[in-house]
């Protein structure tokens, strides 16, 4: 069976004031793909992810999510089921207990009363605990999130994504502030979950090594353009060298 | 040209400090410095007051009266604060614009609700009290509402600022998970700010105790009332007894708020009944007790406030303020404006003098008052006198800030003749303790490494101060000076009530003669001052950054 196209970008362009952030990008990503986004700082990786997440408006071009234009999705439940985002560890609410941060993935489905009540007595607790179990943090469910280490916090963010259960996961530098051992740990867990749930993953990474180790396809950006878009096994050292070359050496 | 602008940039803070110093010296010229400043009997009065301080009156009847009025003061403060929190929460959230999605409606809601908060906090609680008493008579609610309105304004503004300063990433993440605006508020914004908000509220609660004490000066009960009575009878020993009650109350609240803040910063969760829950329980009991006391003990009914008679009074009063049915409104008269603006100018001078005096005293005392200098941690030097000196100055600070400006003014007015100087001194006496405490905390929070490095390199204490400590703390010191100056500006009118010059004195006269339009005129001038102070300090603060 042919897997369906989850994301299709047609000539998308984005400017910040006069600077070009994304210059006419086109690509398509199928369900189940694990795509790594690499490239030098300022190449437009974060901007591209934010565009797909609908957080920044495009200047021109079209983005299709599951063959529907991005604009047709309203914020809320339907969109939350389509796309979920994970970033560096800074995107959890620090003073809340871990379990509430995990259950925040359910907010799109809950009404206000239920979500307020849940702050007193956690609702759908089993769901959250199962998710925490899978990231190995079940025993920390009732601890204050800021007391957890960086790697643990990133795993809490993953548990939240599992509860939200979107079809596409966008990960923006998910391991940027972690040491190599924790980073390996987090990426292995993330890709395993994505494969099990038949989700689609796009992750921006600063490390080529991780991109090769965990992902099936690599898209590289340079100065807002696609430099190469290849299956992982076809990415050569020469190409990578050229990608990260500084301008002065051109 | 480049060189000049470069050196201007480099010495910006130094030049600014010189400028502020020059303004202070200029303000001193408004006083005629001669023996005419004192009352003939000023010196003997000082001796009597000091005698009372050394030998306060501890008769059982006085102690009992002190205890009872301390409770009244506390109850009014608690009730007022509880209303203020409700007001601050609702209006603060609206003023932060976190609930609105569209840019346009967000700007509208920000401007509108921030305007409301700004207006309510620009008028001093004592003036609110006076207005309420004039409008609805002597009811505890006059005191409670008078506290709740300006304190709610201050809390609400800080709350809105906190909500606006929340880090963006967690909020975007919650939004990306598909939550609604209200869910974002309860799962994102509130958990992120509540610890800071509670800390700030506790700090404000301490101020509310002092404000509540001075509510007595418009005829509402409490510690201030007892102080006022004792002063009128020239019983200085009893005056100090009540002042000590007030200080004790402030210290208790300060201690509690210290505990709460410490509990909030330590993230560790303990099993069982932690200090946090005890505080919550205590606060609940305190709030319930205060309201029960006020509604049952003092037999005050909220609906009585809205009785027909009161509505009639209020209508006359506020109508009078607007100049309805009056032939010659003071605020339409050029001569009245000239006179009022002259008073405004004097008040401005008084506030500058006050912050100047306070700054000088705090500057001279702050170094030994910092804990890390007293125990030698910062400078790696320690003398036997450091710790006693530290204790003494800290005690002085507590003493200074626990006594409200108004009480200081009432005592000083026995020594000095009415005018700007006693007002400035009273304000300075209250503020140097606050300034000193805030500054000492800045020094305590400093990164000790650069200073230790200097000390290890053999720098003397004076050298360490000018090369290490001052450059690091100066911006924060300046910020606090300006912040206190804003507060002093709001309070100038209050010390005027007891004859310490400026707008306040005329305000009291106008109140006594029911000269409504004159009141309006003076209030307008006062608000001009507050706006000037806000603007000037905001600009200077930006320049220091």
Interface residues (C-beta under 8 A of the other chain):
Chain A: X53 X55 X75 X76 X77 X79 X80 X81 X83 X84 X85 X87 X88 X90 X91 X92 X93 X94 X95 X96 X100 X104 X105 X107 X108 X109 X110 X112 X115 X116 X119 X142 X143 X144 X146 X147 X157 X160 X164
Chain B: X167 X169 X170 X172 X173 X174 X175 X176 X177 X178 X179 X180 X182 X183 X186 X187 X188 X191 X192 X194 X195 X267 X268 X269
